[in-house]
Amino acid sequence: MAKEFKKDDFFKIDCEAHIMGEDHPDYFPGVKLWWLSCMAIKRPLMLGIPQSVTDMFDASELSPDVNPESLIAAMDKYGVDIACLLPESMMDCTGYTSRFCTNTEMAKWVDKYPDRFMYQPNLSPINFKGVKNTIAELEYWVKERGAKIFKYYPPEDNTVMNDKDLWPFYEKAQELGIVLDIHTGFGWVAPGKFKNGLPMYLDDIARDFPELVINAFHLGYPYCDDLFMVAMAHKNVYVCMSLVVTWALSAPYKFAKMLGEAMRWVGPDKITWGTDDPGLHMQTGCAVMGLRDFQMPKELQEKYGYPEITEEDKQKMFGGNLGRLLGIDTSKRRVKM
């Protein structure tokens, strides 16, 4: 039996909570490869994690559960107020014939739990399916459904994120005032094209569209320094610790250096939080415990000049910064405490 989880007062907005689709086509070789990669990520993330952490998990949290009801249960357990519900597309896994999960399927769950879920339509693959089609989709979700945050996953596309053919899309996204989550760094899972998401490409986008708010996932790992310098130079680029926050538990000095450099170059007002939970809900628990209990090691404060991570900093990262961008009142908790 799992240990009781310690509650806290941080309002949490998960900007990368995946919905996988209950009927995604797992008979494609590319889909099988994707899930093998996804399971393989557990090793680099969880190696070295303390027994006191794993004791928090129920057996059901250690294997994939694609039903969003289980995500609500994990959010309740770990104190996550809102999840920006993100349907996995991954059309490259099926030869671009079908998606893991549609935006319409995602919307059904948001409409069922409107106080806990937010629409986060997945616009990928933008270039492959056509920029005009993507713009039409974007306008529908903003104007007809009130969506405020969207996702682009470049490794799934057939081009890099700073391809000038995508400029009309970015122009429309800026005009509509959305928050655009973009995967940065390596793709993590095959068969995605890892090179398409290198964070240095964001420099071109942010320069030409300075009012488009970009939230860059995974701290750009392993190109964190590149991302941090881009975010320093452009006021509209935020950096998100989704997925890699698990290292706060399993590799605390590794995470400390990443967050310390983010604090140096970017500052606490432009750092956001997410879980990248693909139905493995231990990931939600790790993401919460990782940031909530993290303290910057004194040794790194002395050697690198990194600041302490204060409770105010954590409040901003957990939900304050994204709440400000999305117009969410973070003064009232939505999870039962």
Disulfide bonds with the S-S distance in Angstrom:
none
